[in-house]
């Protein structure tokens, strides 16, 4: 309840470079938690090198967005692909300095996965904000993911009988998954159906600029949005299961303790890490098309 208004104000009101800066902070915290989990797999991570690499990636976004838009979509794609491609070579080269050669490859692999799994999706999140109607798209993404998470939790606890993946996450049920999907469809469809009056209200309140909203004829047809909302929900549920798999293998309940009563940062954004690339691809395709 405390964080949601802050996040929404950040998404709607903050400049693009500010969203990129906050995304960088979240990425570094989450990468630290991920590398801590990697230690439970007997991996000695390349902590310093990973933090520097992730920091430089977001520094490029923040600097390029200082008073100007972030990198254009094509430039961002080129930079992200280059960073993801060079990461394993860079980390393997750094790991060669280790006395224990058997620890070099696992350490480099953990750092590479940390970048691709955590930093890259959060970079996509920042770049999504600078696209046309970016504030509305981020609002849509967050509300669809949150609605799915909340519905899955409560319906699963009240009505859940059939376990989805008992070895990975014993509390997740098919009933909760269906409720999550229906909630995501309802919230996503409603947001786009009422996009124009909603964005008009946000514009009149000074929370967004006109290019950050979706008005009138800009609204796409409802059927593709329902398909998109379905894909976002499925991706989010997979992201939740993947994080549960990582934690289960590490033998821990939460990824960290930064949020009292809620675990770590990775626990809070696991679904977002999988859902963001789906929406970014749709938005980039829409813009380029």
N, C-alpha and C positions, 0 to 999 in steps of 0.2 A: 504493500500500500504506500510505503514511503518512496520506493524507487520508481514505480510506474509513472507518476506525474513528472518526475525529474527526467526520465527517459523520453517521455512524450514531448516535453518542452525542448529537450535537446534535439530531437528529430525534427520538430517543426520550426523552431526559432533559431537555432544555432547556425552560424555560417558553415559552409561545406568543410572548410579547413578545420573548424572546431569539431565536427563529427569525426573527421579523420584522426584528430589528436586524441579524442576520447577512445576511438576504436583501437588506436595504438596502445593506450594504457590498458584497456581490457585484454588486448592480445598478449601483452607482456605478462600480465598476471596469470592468464590462462595457460600460456606456454610454461610458466614456472610450475603450475600445478601439474601439467602434463608430464614434464620432465621428472617431477617428484614421483608420479605414478610409475614412470619408466624405471626408477630405482628399485621398485618392488619386483621387477623382472630381472634383477641382477645386472642392470645396465648402469654404467657410469656416464651420464650425459655430458655433452660439451656445452655446459651452461653459458659461459661467457660468450662464446662464438655464436650461439643460437640467439641470445638476447641482442647482440650487436647486429646480426643479420636481419632479424625481425624489425629492430628499431630503424635501421637504414631503409628498409622497404617502406615503412610508414612515413619516415622523414621525407622521402620523395613525394608522397602524397600530400603531406602537410605543406611543404615548401611550394609545391606546384599549385596548391590551393590558397596560398596566402594572398588574399585580395582578388584572386582570379578563380575561375573554375578549376577543378582538378583535371588531371590528364584526360584527354578525350578518350572515348571508348577504345578506339583502335590502338592508341598509344598505351593505354593501360593494359590491354591484352598482350601487347608485345613485351612490356615490362614484366608483367606477371609470369608469362611463359618463360622468359629469360631467367627470372629469379628462381622459379620452380625447377628449371632444367639445370641451372648451375649449382643449386643447393647441395645435391649429393656429392658432386665432385669437390666442392669447397670443403664440406665437412669431412669427407674421407681424407683429403689432403691434410687438414688440421689434425685429424686423429692419428696420422702416421707418426706424430711426435711421441705417442704414448709408449711407455716401456712394455706394457702388456699388449701385445699385438692382438690377442683374442678379444680385447675390449674395444678395438677401433671401429670395426664394422657396426656392432650394435649401437654404439654411441652416435655414429654418423647417421644411421638409419633413424634413430629416435629424433634427432634434430631435424632431419628432412621431413619426417612425418609431422612433427610439431609445426613446421612452417606451412605445409600443404593443408593440414587438418584444421589448424587454428588461425594462423595469420592471413592466409590467402582468402578464406571466406569473409573475414572481417575487413580486409581490404576491398573486397567486392561490395560489402555493405556501405563503406564510405563512398566508393565510386558511384554506387546506385543513387546515393543522395544527390549527386550533382547532375543526374540525368533529368530530362524533362518530366515534371510531375514527381520528382524524386521524394519530396516530403510525404506526399500522399502514398506513394508506393511503399515507403518504409513503414508508415502507419499501418497500411494494409498487411504487410509482412508480419509485424509485431503482433497485431491483434489476432490474425489467423493462427499464429503459433501459440500465443497465450491462451486463446479460446480452446484450442485443441488440448493443450496441457491440462488446463483446469477441468475440462469435461472428462478427460480420461481418468484423472485422479479421483474425482468424486463419484462418477458412475462406476468406475472400477471397484471402488471401496464398497459401494452400496449394492451393486447388482452383479459384480464380476464373479463368474463361476468357472469359465474356461480359460486356463492359462495360455498366454501367447507364446512365451519363451521361458519356461520354468528354470532352465539351467542358467540363463543369462540374467533374467529379471523376474523373480517369482511373483511379484505383485502386479505385473502387467497382464491384463486380460483382453480377450477379444471383444468383450462388451465395452470395455473402456476405449479400445481402439475404434470401434464403430461410433461411439459417442463423440470421440475426438474428431473423426472425419465429418460427422454431421454438423458439429459446432463450427469447424473450419469452413465448411460450405456455406452455412448460414451467415456467419460473420463476413466472409469474403464476398459473397453475393450481395449482401445488404450494403456493404461499403461502396461497391462499384455502382449499385443501383441508385444510391443516394449521394453519389460522389459530388455532383454539381452543387446541391444545397449545402452539403457539408463543407466543401472547399470555399464556397461563398461566405459561409459563416466564419471559417478560420481566417479568410482574407480580411473580412470586416473587423475582426478582433485583433488584427495585426500579427497573427501567429505565423502566417506564410506570405510569400510573395506570389504573384500570379503564376509565374513559371513553375512554381513548386506544387500547384494543385491541378486538379482535373475538372474541366468544366464542359458543359453542354455536349457538343458533338465529338469531343475528345474521348468520351466514354466508350470503351469497346462493348461489343455484344456480350450478353450475359452468359451464353453457353461456353465460350472460350474461357471466361473468368472462372466458371465452376470447374472446368477441367484444370485450370491453373491452380485453383484453391485445393483441389484434390491432390495434385502433384506436390504442392507445398506441404500439405498435411502428412502425406506418406513419407516424404523426405524428412520431415521433422520427427516422425515416430521412429524412422530408421536411425536418425542421429541420436535419439534417446537410447535406443537399444545398443548402438555401437559404444556409446560412453559407458553403459552398464557392463558391456563385455570387457572393456578395458579395466574398469574398477573391479569386476569380479575376478579377473585374472590377477590383479594386484592384491586382492584380498582386503579391500577397503570399502566402506559404505559411501563416503563422500570424497570428492576430489580435493577438498580443502575446507578451511574454516573461516574464510573471509566474510561470509554472510551468516551471522548467527541464526541457527535453526534451519538454515537452507543449504548448508554445505559450502562448496567452493564456486568460483566463477564458472568453471567448466560445467558444473551441475546445472547452472542457470541458462547457459547458452548452447547446450549440446544440440538441441533441435534446430536452433538458429543457424548453426554451422553447416547443416545439411540443406536447410531450406533456402538460405540466401543465394547460393549459386543458381538454384532453379529460377528464382525470380529475376536475378541479374541477367540470365540468358534470355528470358522472355522480354525484359525491358530493352536489352541491347538489340535483339532481333526486331522489336517494334520500332526502335529509333532508326536503325539502319534500313528497315523496310520502308 
